[in-house]
């Protein structure tokens, strides 16, 4: 069981969609961009699996869930649940190799 002092503890919180940098695709592993089926699913069932994002130089960087973020933007959401390390416990800023 993770304790409050565990730096790898995951959190679930909401963040503004405007703070997510969709142009940064360093973690993207798929080229699939169609959103109609995903938008229909989110309309019917909600967002079942929030995207994973990490703090980056210009907002949040998407690690997993590029299509989910795009579908929520298309649906007009302004906030999004996120999964990732608890931000207040992230002691070191994320620096990707070759960036900043």
C-alpha positions as CSV (number, residue, x, y, z in Angstrom):
1,X,0.0,0.0,0.0
2,X,1.4,3.4,-1.0
3,X,1.9,6.0,1.8
4,X,1.4,9.7,1.6
5,X,5.2,10.1,1.4
6,X,5.4,7.7,-1.6
7,X,6.7,9.8,-4.6
8,X,5.3,7.3,-7.1
9,X,1.8,7.4,-5.7
10,X,-0.7,8.2,-8.5
11,X,-3.4,10.8,-8.2
12,X,-6.6,11.5,-10.0
13,X,-7.5,15.1,-10.3
14,X,-8.9,17.5,-12.9
15,X,-6.9,20.0,-14.9
16,X,-7.9,22.5,-17.6
17,X,-7.8,21.1,-21.1
18,X,-6.1,24.4,-22.1
19,X,-3.1,23.4,-20.0
20,X,-2.4,20.2,-22.1
21,X,0.1,20.6,-24.9
22,X,-1.3,18.4,-27.6
23,X,1.5,19.5,-30.0
24,X,4.1,17.6,-28.0
25,X,3.9,14.1,-29.3
26,X,7.1,12.7,-28.0
27,X,5.2,9.8,-26.3
28,X,2.8,9.1,-29.2
29,X,3.0,5.6,-30.6
30,X,-0.1,5.5,-32.9
31,X,-1.1,7.5,-35.9
32,X,-4.8,6.8,-35.5
33,X,-6.7,10.1,-35.4
34,X,-10.3,9.3,-36.0
35,X,-12.5,10.4,-33.2
36,X,-16.1,9.6,-34.1
37,X,-16.3,6.2,-32.3
38,X,-14.5,7.5,-29.2
39,X,-16.7,10.6,-29.0
40,X,-19.8,8.4,-29.2
41,X,-18.4,6.1,-26.5
42,X,-17.6,9.1,-24.2
43,X,-21.1,10.5,-24.8
44,X,-22.7,7.2,-23.8
45,X,-20.4,5.9,-21.1
46,X,-18.3,8.9,-20.0
47,X,-14.5,8.9,-19.9
48,X,-13.7,5.5,-18.4
49,X,-9.9,5.7,-18.6
50,X,-8.5,9.2,-18.0
51,X,-5.3,10.1,-20.0
52,X,-1.9,10.0,-18.3
53,X,-0.1,13.3,-18.4
54,X,3.1,14.7,-16.8
55,X,4.1,18.3,-16.2
56,X,6.2,19.7,-19.0
57,X,7.8,22.9,-20.0
58,X,4.6,24.4,-21.5
59,X,1.8,22.7,-19.6
60,X,1.1,19.0,-19.4
61,X,2.6,16.5,-21.8
62,X,0.4,13.6,-22.9
63,X,1.9,10.2,-22.1
64,X,-1.1,8.1,-23.0
65,X,-4.5,9.2,-24.3
66,X,-3.9,11.5,-27.3
67,X,-7.3,10.5,-28.8
68,X,-9.1,10.8,-25.5
69,X,-7.8,14.4,-25.0
70,X,-8.8,15.3,-28.6
71,X,-12.3,13.7,-28.2
72,X,-12.9,15.6,-25.0
73,X,-11.9,18.9,-26.7
74,X,-14.2,18.1,-29.6
75,X,-17.1,17.5,-27.1
76,X,-16.4,21.0,-25.6
77,X,-15.1,19.9,-22.2
78,X,-13.0,22.5,-20.5
79,X,-11.5,20.3,-17.7
80,X,-10.3,16.7,-17.8
81,X,-9.5,14.1,-15.2
82,X,-5.8,13.2,-15.4
83,X,-3.8,10.3,-14.1
84,X,-0.1,10.7,-13.2
85,X,2.2,11.4,-10.2
86,X,0.6,13.6,-7.5
87,X,1.8,17.0,-8.6
88,X,2.5,18.4,-5.1
89,X,4.8,15.4,-4.6
90,X,6.7,15.6,-7.8
91,X,10.0,16.9,-6.4
92,X,12.0,17.1,-9.6
93,X,10.8,18.8,-12.8
94,X,10.4,16.5,-15.8
95,X,13.2,17.1,-18.3
96,X,13.0,14.9,-21.4
97,X,16.3,14.0,-23.1
98,X,17.2,16.5,-25.7
99,X,14.6,19.0,-24.5
100,X,15.4,22.0,-22.3
